[in-house]
Amino acid sequence: MRQIVLDTETTGLEPRLGHRIIEIGCVEVIDRKITGNRYHQYINPEREIDEGAQEVHGISTAFLADKPLFKDIVEDFLSFIRGAELVIHNAPFDVGFIDHELNLLNQQNNHMGHICTVLDSLVLARKMHPGQKNNLDALCKRYNIDNSQRDLHGALLDAEILADTYLAMTGGQTTLSLGGHSNDLSVDSEVVTPRKVNADVDKLKIIRATRDEITLHEERLSAINEISGGACLWLK
């Protein structure tokens, strides 16, 4: 399963008022493992940035002056995300801006729904934690995700933090601790060689689950599957 955790930064809040994307950050996740494959691009929006937006992300119009236009990067961007499930926090915002950019270019398939499926992690968080704060900072605190570098919003940094948060929210183990050492289960993870078993040692006693224990286990998996929107791997 290939997922792309995505975030954008923009010149303002409303594409219908002419606001544009200025940064895209994407992190690839395959079979619930962060692969290290990323897409990151700053974009010249061909307009000024609202003062309020610049206070949030710290990106200036002058900084973007020599960056490519969206039309120059659109093919590489779409190639990176095509066919994946996008994981986006407050997806209507980012998807709305991307659709707006595609519409400006008169793209044949000018709607993200034609290119990818989308999972809104904010909707998922609200189902899991009703009545609580579910912005990215609140989720980082709840799931012990380090966001100490997040003084300002940035598309790639926020996508990286969201990837860790999403995996924690949906119960995925992203690291394996053996002998006091933490081994990252990513592309370059260390291979652990199992120790040979002494054939002369008596066989271990097998204690099988009772019917009641199996029932409780199945009920727990169903609950996990429901709150994760059908993403419980043990039921696949």
C-alpha positions in Angstrom: 0.0 0.0 0.0 1.5 3.3 -1.1 0.5 6.5 0.8 1.8 10.0 0.4 1.6 12.3 3.4 1.2 15.8 1.9 1.1 19.4 3.1 1.1 22.8 1.4 1.8 26.4 2.2 -0.1 29.2 0.5 -0.2 33.0 0.0 -3.5 33.1 1.9 -6.6 31.2 2.9 -8.9 31.3 -0.2 -8.1 30.1 -3.7 -11.3 31.8 -4.9 -9.7 35.1 -4.0 -6.7 34.4 -6.1 -4.4 32.9 -3.5 -1.8 30.3 -4.7 0.4 27.5 -3.5 4.0 28.5 -2.6 5.3 25.2 -1.1 4.5 21.5 -1.4 6.0 18.8 0.8 5.3 15.1 0.4 6.6 12.0 2.4 6.2 8.5 1.0 4.9 5.7 3.2 4.7 2.1 1.8 3.2 -0.7 3.8 3.2 1.6 6.9 6.9 2.3 6.7 8.4 5.7 5.9 10.7 5.0 2.9 12.8 8.2 2.9 11.5 9.1 -0.5 10.3 12.7 -0.5 9.0 15.4 -2.8 9.6 19.1 -1.9 9.2 22.2 -4.0 8.9 26.0 -3.4 6.8 27.7 -6.1 6.6 31.3 -7.3 2.9 32.3 -6.9 3.2 35.3 -9.2 1.5 37.5 -6.5 2.1 39.0 -3.1 1.8 36.9 0.1 -0.8 38.0 2.8 0.9 39.4 5.9 -1.0 36.9 8.1 0.1 33.9 6.0 3.7 35.0 6.1 3.6 35.2 9.8 2.5 31.5 9.9 5.1 30.1 7.5 7.8 32.7 7.3 8.2 32.5 3.5 8.6 35.9 1.7 7.7 37.0 -1.8 11.4 37.9 -2.4 12.5 34.4 -1.5 10.1 32.9 -4.0 11.0 35.3 -6.9 13.5 32.9 -8.5 11.5 29.7 -7.9 9.7 27.8 -10.7 6.0 28.4 -11.5 3.4 25.7 -10.7 3.1 24.9 -14.4 6.9 24.1 -14.5 6.7 21.5 -11.7 3.1 20.1 -12.1 4.2 17.0 -14.1 6.9 15.9 -11.6 4.5 16.5 -8.7 1.6 14.5 -10.2 4.0 11.7 -11.2 5.1 11.5 -7.5 1.6 11.3 -6.1 -0.4 9.5 -8.9 -2.2 6.4 -7.8 -1.3 6.8 -4.1 -3.6 7.4 -1.1 -2.9 11.0 0.1 -2.9 11.5 3.8 -3.6 15.2 4.5 -4.6 17.0 7.7 -7.6 19.1 6.9 -7.6 17.8 3.4 -10.3 20.2 1.8 -7.8 23.1 2.3 -4.9 21.5 0.5 -7.0 19.6 -2.1 -8.9 22.8 -2.9 -5.7 24.7 -3.6 -4.2 21.9 -5.7 -7.5 21.7 -7.7 -7.4 25.4 -8.2 -3.8 25.3 -9.6 -4.8 22.5 -12.0 -7.8 24.4 -13.1 -5.6 27.5 -13.9 -3.6 25.2 -16.2 -6.7 23.7 -17.8 -5.4 20.2 -17.0 -7.5 17.4 -18.6 -7.9 15.7 -15.2 -8.1 18.8 -13.2 -9.4 17.3 -10.0 -7.4 15.4 -7.4 -10.2 12.8 -7.2 -9.1 11.7 -10.7 -5.5 11.2 -9.6 -5.5 9.9 -6.0 -7.7 8.9 -3.1 -7.6 11.1 -0.1 -7.6 10.3 3.6 -8.3 13.3 5.9 -6.3 12.7 9.1 -8.2 15.5 10.8 -11.5 13.7 10.3 -9.9 10.5 11.6 -8.5 12.3 14.7 -11.9 13.8 15.5 -13.5 10.4 15.4 -10.8 9.0 17.7 -10.7 12.0 20.1 -14.1 13.7 20.0 -14.4 17.0 21.8 -10.6 17.4 22.0 -8.1 19.6 20.1 -7.0 17.7 17.0 -4.6 20.1 15.3 -1.2 18.8 14.5 0.5 20.3 17.6 -2.1 18.8 19.9 -1.8 15.3 18.2 2.0 15.5 18.5 1.6 16.1 22.3 -0.9 13.3 22.6 1.2 10.8 20.7 4.6 12.0 22.0 5.8 13.1 18.5 8.8 15.5 18.6 7.7 18.7 16.9 10.3 20.9 18.6 11.6 22.2 15.3 8.1 23.5 14.3 8.6 27.2 15.2 7.0 28.1 11.8 4.9 26.0 9.5 6.7 24.4 6.6 5.2 22.0 4.1 7.9 19.3 4.2 8.5 19.5 8.0 4.7 19.3 8.6 4.4 16.4 6.2 7.2 14.5 8.1 5.6 15.2 11.5 2.1 14.2 10.1 3.6 10.9 8.8 4.9 10.0 12.3 1.6 11.1 13.9 -0.6 9.3 11.4 1.3 6.0 12.0 1.1 6.5 15.7 -2.7 7.3 15.5 -3.4 4.1 13.5 -1.4 1.9 15.8 1.6 1.2 13.5 5.0 0.3 15.0 7.7 2.2 13.1 10.7 1.2 15.2 11.9 -2.1 16.7 13.9 -2.1 19.9 16.3 -5.0 20.4 18.9 -5.2 23.2 18.3 -1.6 24.1 19.0 -0.4 20.6 16.3 1.2 18.4 16.5 0.0 14.8 14.5 2.1 12.3 12.3 -0.2 10.1 12.9 1.7 6.9 14.7 1.1 3.7 18.1 0.9 5.2 17.1 -1.0 8.4 19.6 -3.4 9.9 18.8 -7.1 9.3 18.6 -9.1 12.5 19.9 -12.7 12.2 18.0 -15.1 14.5 20.0 -17.2 16.9 20.1 -20.9 16.2 18.0 -23.0 18.5 19.5 -25.9 20.4 17.7 -29.0 19.2 18.5 -30.8 22.5 16.5 -28.4 24.5 13.0 -29.6 25.5 10.3 -28.1 23.3 8.5 -25.1 24.7 5.0 -25.6 26.0 2.4 -24.1 23.7 -0.4 -22.4 25.5 -3.3 -21.8 23.1 -5.8 -18.9 23.4 -9.2 -19.8 24.9 -12.4 -19.2 23.0 -13.2 -16.2 25.2 -9.7 -14.8 24.5 -10.1 -15.2 20.8 -13.5 -13.5 20.9 -12.0 -10.5 22.9 -9.1 -10.4 20.4 -11.5 -10.3 17.4 -13.6 -7.5 19.1 -10.5 -5.5 19.6 -9.4 -5.8 16.0 -12.9 -4.7 14.9 -12.7 -1.6 17.1 -9.2 -0.8 15.7 -10.6 -1.3 12.2 -13.5 1.1 12.8 -11.5 4.0 14.3 -8.8 3.7 11.6 -11.3 3.8 8.7 -10.7 0.2 7.7 -6.9 0.3 8.0 -6.4 -2.5 10.5 -3.7 -4.7 8.9 -4.5 -7.7 11.0 -7.8 -8.0 9.3 -6.4 -7.9 5.7 
